[in-house]
Amino acid sequence: MTEETQAGKWEGKATVELKGPTADQVWPFFEDFCNIQKWLPAVDTCYRVEGEPGQPGLVRYCSSSTVLSGRSHEETGVKWVKEKLIMISRIERCLSYEILENNVGFKSYVATIKVLPINDGCKIEWSYIADPIEGWPLEDFNSYINSSLQSMGQKMEQAVLSGNSQGRQEKNLKLSADENGFSIIICQVTISEPHRSQHPSPSIMAEETHGKWEGKATVELKGPAADQVWPFLEDFCNLQKWLPRVDSCHHVEGELGQPGLVRLCKFSKVSSDGSHEETEINWAKEKLIMIDPNERCLSYEILENNAGFKSYVATIKVLPINDGDGQHGCEIEWSFITDPIEGWPLEDFNSYINSSLQFMGQNMEQAVLSRQRYS
């Protein structure tokens, strides 16, 4: 299923299931961002333009030939795009990229690719949000995404199975979709048997890979539903309501609730040398790069700051939970990928993310429950 949103954007998602190959076997094909021509027959060439392989900021150039036939001769035209990797998480096997320049007709386009484990194989999700493309009807564009993903899935499955020394006698590729071939999901994770508690309970995991810090913290809220908590995070320019460390947060530019929205957050840091105290104001400009109200998910990046960040991309998700005892609530997930921060050890940064999320969870839970109490 796809739709054109009230903001005039196209949103959609295609999925394909591979029987046999695991998510860990298929993910490296996507992580190799500048070799997409191996898997998409429509792409003739793909190469790195700038940036470090496997890191946000990497830019690739893709081109394909199109044959135009006239009455007396044929002409070959070249279609090309420059695409920038804006987020990658090896832990979640997920990446997002945007089109920077092209001659195909794209005004804006952001896509997210995920490789998810399923029984006896894996599932690939390709979701996108784009401005309408001149001369390309929505249903034709959806058909292109769908057929492209099916071709990729077939090639990747063949590559894994042919490289398996034990082999398989049969391979089964199943396209998973509704009657239109799509559903509107941009961010989704599967949680298996999460721990339940009576109060918000945070957890965090992190690692350093290829010189980047990657991590994820989660906190569960008992009672408040995901739909009740999501609006607090969707209100991107009012973070100070939920994080006590943030003194102020206000709108700088962009349209509220849309990618491209920029906020400025400021927070005070007091240092003392024993004789007097000094207050330092730290600040960060943060840009919303993806938001999906349907799946209650957003991603943002730090543009400028004086806090020591060189690059930082975070994704916030609000996920419904429902245990077997009939208890309801939600889980907030905060994942990030960043360059190491000078003067800030990884374990201290993890502690900061963890405690920040715990504060947010407590404040949001109290806000929902107090509204219910007095409504």
RAJO-V409129 format. One record per residue. N is the residue number from 1. RES is the residue in three letters. NEAR is the number of other C-alpha atoms within 12 Angstrom. D_LAST is the distance of its C-alpha to the last C-alpha in Angstrom with 1 decimal. Layout:
N | RES | NEAR | D_LAST
N | RES | NEAR | D_LAST
This chain:
1 | MET | 25 | 36.5
2 | THR | 32 | 36.4
3 | GLU | 27 | 34.8
4 | GLU | 22 | 35.1
5 | THR | 19 | 31.7
6 | GLN | 11 | 30.4
7 | ALA | 17 | 32.0
8 | GLY | 16 | 35.3
9 | LYS | 26 | 35.7
10 | TRP | 33 | 37.2
11 | GLU | 40 | 35.4
12 | GLY | 41 | 36.8
13 | LYS | 41 | 37.9
14 | ALA | 41 | 41.0
15 | THR | 42 | 41.6
16 | VAL | 41 | 44.8
17 | GLU | 38 | 45.6
18 | LEU | 41 | 48.8
19 | LYS | 31 | 50.3
20 | GLY | 35 | 52.1
21 | PRO | 37 | 51.5
22 | THR | 27 | 48.8
23 | ALA | 34 | 46.2
24 | ASP | 26 | 48.2
25 | GLN | 27 | 51.3
26 | VAL | 39 | 49.9
27 | TRP | 33 | 47.8
28 | PRO | 26 | 50.9
29 | PHE | 32 | 51.9
30 | PHE | 38 | 48.9
31 | GLU | 32 | 49.1
32 | ASP | 26 | 52.6
33 | PHE | 39 | 51.0
34 | CYS | 34 | 54.4
35 | ASN | 26 | 56.0
36 | ILE | 32 | 53.8
37 | GLN | 26 | 57.1
38 | LYS | 25 | 57.9
39 | TRP | 29 | 55.1
40 | LEU | 28 | 54.7
41 | PRO | 24 | 57.9
42 | ALA | 25 | 56.9
43 | VAL | 26 | 57.0
44 | ASP | 22 | 60.6
45 | THR | 25 | 60.1
46 | CYS | 27 | 57.4
47 | TYR | 27 | 58.1
48 | ARG | 24 | 56.6
49 | VAL | 21 | 56.6
50 | GLU | 19 | 55.1
51 | GLY | 19 | 52.9
52 | GLU | 20 | 53.1
53 | PRO | 24 | 53.0
54 | GLY | 34 | 49.8
55 | GLN | 35 | 47.9
56 | PRO | 35 | 45.4
57 | GLY | 32 | 47.4
58 | LEU | 31 | 50.1
59 | VAL | 30 | 51.3
60 | ARG | 36 | 53.2
61 | TYR | 32 | 55.3
62 | CYS | 35 | 55.4
63 | SER | 29 | 57.8
64 | SER | 24 | 59.0
65 | SER | 18 | 61.8
66 | THR | 17 | 61.5
67 | VAL | 13 | 64.6
68 | LEU | 13 | 65.0
69 | SER | 11 | 67.8
70 | GLY | 9 | 69.8
71 | ARG | 7 | 72.7
72 | SER | 7 | 75.3
73 | HIS | 9 | 73.6
74 | GLU | 11 | 70.5
75 | GLU | 13 | 68.6
76 | THR | 13 | 66.4
77 | GLY | 15 | 63.3
78 | VAL | 20 | 61.3
79 | LYS | 23 | 57.5
80 | TRP | 27 | 55.9
81 | VAL | 31 | 52.6
82 | LYS | 31 | 51.9
83 | GLU | 35 | 48.8
84 | LYS | 37 | 47.1
85 | LEU | 39 | 45.5
86 | ILE | 41 | 42.2
87 | MET | 41 | 40.8
88 | ILE | 45 | 42.4
89 | SER | 39 | 41.3
90 | ARG | 35 | 43.8
91 | ILE | 27 | 41.4
92 | GLU | 33 | 39.2
93 | ARG | 32 | 42.3
94 | CYS | 41 | 40.6
95 | LEU | 43 | 41.7
96 | SER | 43 | 40.7
97 | TYR | 38 | 43.2
98 | GLU | 35 | 43.4
99 | ILE | 31 | 46.2
100 | LEU | 27 | 47.8
101 | GLU | 22 | 50.7
102 | ASN | 24 | 52.2
103 | ASN | 20 | 54.4
104 | VAL | 25 | 52.5
105 | GLY | 21 | 50.0
106 | PHE | 28 | 46.9
107 | LYS | 21 | 44.9
108 | SER | 31 | 42.3
109 | TYR | 33 | 41.8
110 | VAL | 37 | 40.0
111 | ALA | 36 | 40.5
112 | THR | 42 | 39.3
113 | ILE | 41 | 41.5
114 | LYS | 44 | 40.5
115 | VAL | 42 | 42.6
116 | LEU | 34 | 40.7
117 | PRO | 29 | 42.3
118 | ILE | 21 | 42.3
119 | ASN | 14 | 44.5
120 | ASP | 17 | 48.1
121 | GLY | 28 | 47.6
122 | CYS | 34 | 45.1
123 | LYS | 41 | 43.1
124 | ILE | 47 | 43.3
125 | GLU | 46 | 40.5
126 | TRP | 45 | 41.2
127 | SER | 41 | 38.2
128 | TYR | 42 | 38.4
129 | ILE | 42 | 36.9
130 | ALA | 35 | 39.5
131 | ASP | 28 | 40.2
132 | PRO | 27 | 42.0
133 | ILE | 25 | 45.7
134 | GLU | 16 | 48.3
135 | GLY | 12 | 50.6
136 | TRP | 17 | 48.6
137 | PRO | 15 | 46.4
138 | LEU | 27 | 43.2
139 | GLU | 23 | 44.5
140 | ASP | 18 | 47.8
141 | PHE | 31 | 46.0
142 | ASN | 36 | 43.9
143 | SER | 22 | 47.2
144 | TYR | 22 | 48.8
145 | ILE | 32 | 46.0
146 | ASN | 34 | 46.2
147 | SER | 24 | 50.0
148 | SER | 28 | 50.2
149 | LEU | 40 | 47.9
150 | GLN | 32 | 49.9
151 | SER | 30 | 53.1
152 | MET | 35 | 51.8
153 | GLY | 44 | 50.6
154 | GLN | 31 | 54.0
155 | LYS | 26 | 55.9
156 | MET | 38 | 53.8
157 | GLU | 39 | 54.1
158 | GLN | 26 | 57.9
159 | ALA | 24 | 58.2
160 | VAL | 30 | 56.5
161 | LEU | 26 | 58.3
162 | SER | 18 | 61.7
163 | GLY | 15 | 61.2
164 | ASN | 16 | 60.5
165 | SER | 9 | 63.7
166 | GLN | 10 | 62.8
167 | GLY | 16 | 61.8
168 | ARG | 17 | 60.2
169 | GLN | 11 | 61.9
170 | GLU | 13 | 59.2
171 | LYS | 24 | 56.4
172 | ASN | 21 | 53.4
173 | LEU | 28 | 51.3
174 | LYS | 22 | 48.3
175 | LEU | 29 | 46.2
176 | SER | 26 | 42.6
177 | ALA | 27 | 40.8
178 | ASP | 17 | 39.3
179 | GLU | 11 | 41.4
180 | ASN | 23 | 41.3
181 | GLY | 29 | 42.0
182 | PHE | 34 | 38.9
183 | SER | 29 | 35.2
184 | ILE | 32 | 32.9
185 | ILE | 32 | 32.3
186 | ILE | 38 | 33.3
187 | CYS | 40 | 32.1
188 | GLN | 35 | 31.8
189 | VAL | 31 | 32.8
190 | THR | 19 | 33.4
191 | ILE | 21 | 32.3
192 | SER | 12 | 34.3
193 | GLU | 10 | 33.1
194 | PRO | 21 | 30.9
195 | HIS | 21 | 30.5
196 | ARG | 28 | 27.2
197 | SER | 19 | 25.9
198 | GLN | 16 | 23.1
199 | HIS | 23 | 22.5
200 | PRO | 31 | 23.0
201 | SER | 29 | 26.8
202 | PRO | 33 | 28.8
203 | SER | 28 | 32.2
204 | ILE | 28 | 34.7
205 | MET | 25 | 38.0
206 | ALA | 30 | 40.4
207 | GLU | 25 | 44.0
208 | GLU | 22 | 46.6
209 | THR | 19 | 48.2
210 | HIS | 19 | 50.9
211 | GLY | 18 | 50.1
212 | LYS | 28 | 46.4
213 | TRP | 35 | 43.5
214 | GLU | 38 | 41.1
215 | GLY | 37 | 38.1
216 | LYS | 35 | 34.7
217 | ALA | 34 | 31.9
218 | THR | 39 | 28.9
219 | VAL | 42 | 25.9
220 | GLU | 44 | 23.7
221 | LEU | 43 | 19.9
222 | LYS | 33 | 18.8
223 | GLY | 34 | 15.5
224 | PRO | 35 | 14.5
225 | ALA | 28 | 16.1
226 | ALA | 35 | 18.7
227 | ASP | 27 | 17.0
228 | GLN | 28 | 14.0
229 | VAL | 38 | 16.6
230 | TRP | 33 | 19.2
231 | PRO | 28 | 17.9
232 | PHE | 33 | 18.2
233 | LEU | 38 | 21.9
234 | GLU | 33 | 22.5
235 | ASP | 27 | 21.8
236 | PHE | 40 | 25.3
237 | CYS | 34 | 26.0
238 | ASN | 25 | 23.2
239 | LEU | 32 | 24.3
240 | GLN | 26 | 24.4
241 | LYS | 25 | 20.7
242 | TRP | 29 | 21.2
243 | LEU | 28 | 24.9
244 | PRO | 23 | 25.9
245 | ARG | 26 | 29.5
246 | VAL | 26 | 28.9
247 | ASP | 22 | 29.3
248 | SER | 25 | 28.9
249 | CYS | 27 | 28.4
250 | HIS | 26 | 29.1
251 | HIS | 24 | 30.2
252 | VAL | 20 | 34.0
253 | GLU | 20 | 34.9
254 | GLY | 19 | 34.0
255 | GLU | 18 | 31.4
256 | LEU | 22 | 27.7
257 | GLY | 31 | 26.9
258 | GLN | 30 | 30.6
259 | PRO | 32 | 33.4
260 | GLY | 27 | 35.4
261 | LEU | 31 | 32.5
262 | VAL | 31 | 33.6
263 | ARG | 36 | 31.7
264 | LEU | 32 | 33.2
265 | CYS | 35 | 31.9
266 | LYS | 28 | 33.4
267 | PHE | 24 | 33.4
268 | SER | 18 | 35.5
269 | LYS | 17 | 38.0
270 | VAL | 14 | 39.7
271 | SER | 13 | 43.2
272 | SER | 11 | 45.5
273 | ASP | 9 | 49.3
274 | GLY | 7 | 49.4
275 | SER | 7 | 50.5
276 | HIS | 9 | 47.8
277 | GLU | 11 | 44.6
278 | GLU | 13 | 44.1
279 | THR | 13 | 41.0
280 | GLU | 15 | 41.2
281 | ILE | 20 | 38.8
282 | ASN | 23 | 38.4
283 | TRP | 27 | 37.0
284 | ALA | 31 | 36.7
285 | LYS | 31 | 36.4
286 | GLU | 35 | 34.6
287 | LYS | 37 | 34.9
288 | LEU | 38 | 32.6
289 | ILE | 38 | 35.1
290 | MET | 43 | 33.1
291 | ILE | 39 | 29.6
292 | ASP | 38 | 28.4
293 | PRO | 31 | 24.8
294 | ASN | 25 | 25.7
295 | GLU | 26 | 26.7
296 | ARG | 37 | 24.3
297 | CYS | 38 | 27.4
298 | LEU | 42 | 29.1
299 | SER | 42 | 32.3
300 | TYR | 39 | 33.5
301 | GLU | 36 | 36.8
302 | ILE | 32 | 37.9
303 | LEU | 26 | 40.3
304 | GLU | 21 | 41.4
305 | ASN | 23 | 40.8
306 | ASN | 20 | 42.6
307 | ALA | 25 | 41.2
308 | GLY | 21 | 44.0
309 | PHE | 27 | 42.6
310 | LYS | 23 | 45.2
311 | SER | 32 | 43.1
312 | TYR | 36 | 39.6
313 | VAL | 39 | 37.5
314 | ALA | 36 | 34.2
315 | THR | 43 | 32.0
316 | ILE | 41 | 28.3
317 | LYS | 43 | 26.8
318 | VAL | 40 | 23.5
319 | LEU | 35 | 24.5
320 | PRO | 32 | 22.7
321 | ILE | 30 | 23.9
322 | ASN | 25 | 24.0
323 | ASP | 20 | 26.4
324 | GLY | 10 | 28.4
325 | ASP | 8 | 26.4
326 | GLY | 11 | 23.3
327 | GLN | 19 | 21.5
328 | HIS | 23 | 19.6
329 | GLY | 32 | 19.0
330 | CYS | 38 | 20.8
331 | GLU | 48 | 23.8
332 | ILE | 49 | 24.5
333 | GLU | 44 | 28.2
334 | TRP | 40 | 30.1
335 | SER | 42 | 33.8
336 | PHE | 43 | 36.4
337 | ILE | 44 | 40.1
338 | THR | 39 | 41.9
339 | ASP | 29 | 45.3
340 | PRO | 27 | 46.0
341 | ILE | 23 | 44.9
342 | GLU | 16 | 47.8
343 | GLY | 12 | 47.3
344 | TRP | 17 | 44.3
345 | PRO | 15 | 45.2
346 | LEU | 25 | 43.4
347 | GLU | 21 | 42.0
348 | ASP | 16 | 40.5
349 | PHE | 31 | 38.9
350 | ASN | 33 | 37.4
351 | SER | 22 | 36.1
352 | TYR | 23 | 34.5
353 | ILE | 33 | 32.8
354 | ASN | 31 | 31.7
355 | SER | 26 | 30.2
356 | SER | 30 | 28.5
357 | LEU | 39 | 26.8
358 | GLN | 32 | 25.8
359 | PHE | 31 | 24.2
360 | MET | 38 | 22.4
361 | GLY | 41 | 21.1
362 | GLN | 32 | 19.9
363 | ASN | 26 | 18.2
364 | MET | 37 | 16.5
365 | GLU | 36 | 15.4
366 | GLN | 23 | 14.0
367 | ALA | 23 | 12.1
368 | VAL | 28 | 10.5
369 | LEU | 21 | 9.9
370 | SER | 14 | 8.4
371 | ARG | 13 | 5.8
372 | GLN | 14 | 5.2
373 | ARG | 9 | 5.8
374 | TYR | 8 | 3.8
375 | SER | 7 | 0.0
